């Protein structure tokens, strides 16, 4: 596999897209979900989707925001790792189900209810938007083969 992108990032090619993307990011962060939780769900969805650009960028962002290496290394195996709170586990489970809709169908009620036990409606909205945005970024970056560690 090559480290060359197929094309520049589409949001750079069509710069009118960037304000909308940045607006969605800003809005999703307004829901009151701790940044550490958003970082974890971004990393997990990006791992599932095989988006190296987003995994590398997500790890760097999480570290910048104080995330520990133990937790970052264990995100892929969060169920077996002792490093995550019940709320983080519920968010990670939700992220996996939202990301794998094509494989599993709708998000099961028990997964939703577990998340709702830890997050209020505004926070759930934030999580759903954030997971959706992550999947959007994964699809854009993986499709165009944006290389890990690249900058726009």
Rosetta blueprint (number, residue, H / E / L):
1 X L
2 X L
3 X L
4 X L
5 X L
6 X L
7 X L
8 X L
9 X L
10 X H
11 X H
12 X H
13 X H
14 X L
15 X L
16 X H
17 X H
18 X H
19 X H
20 X H
21 X H
22 X H
23 X H
24 X H
25 X H
26 X H
27 X H
28 X H
29 X H
30 X H
31 X H
32 X L
33 X L
34 X L
35 X H
36 X H
37 X H
38 X H
39 X H
40 X H
41 X H
42 X H
43 X H
44 X H
45 X H
46 X H
47 X H
48 X H
49 X H
50 X L
51 X L
52 X H
53 X H
54 X H
55 X H
56 X H
57 X H
58 X H
59 X H
60 X H
61 X H
62 X H
63 X H
64 X H
65 X L
66 X L
67 X L
68 X L
69 X H
70 X H
71 X H
72 X H
73 X H
74 X H
75 X H
76 X H
77 X H
78 X L
79 X L
80 X L
81 X L
82 X L
83 X L
84 X L
85 X L
86 X H
87 X H
88 X H
89 X H
90 X H
91 X H
92 X H
93 X H
94 X H
95 X H
96 X H
97 X H
98 X H
99 X H
100 X L
101 X H
102 X H
103 X H
104 X H
105 X L
106 X L
107 X L
108 X L
109 X H
110 X H
111 X H
112 X H
113 X H
114 X H
115 X H
116 X H
117 X L
118 X L
119 X L
120 X L
121 X H
122 X H
123 X H
124 X H
125 X H
126 X H
127 X H
128 X H
129 X H
130 X H
131 X H
132 X H
133 X H
134 X H
135 X H
136 X H
137 X H
138 X H
139 X H
140 X H
141 X H
142 X H
143 X H
144 X L
145 X L
146 X L
147 X L
148 X L
149 X L
150 X L
151 X L
152 X L
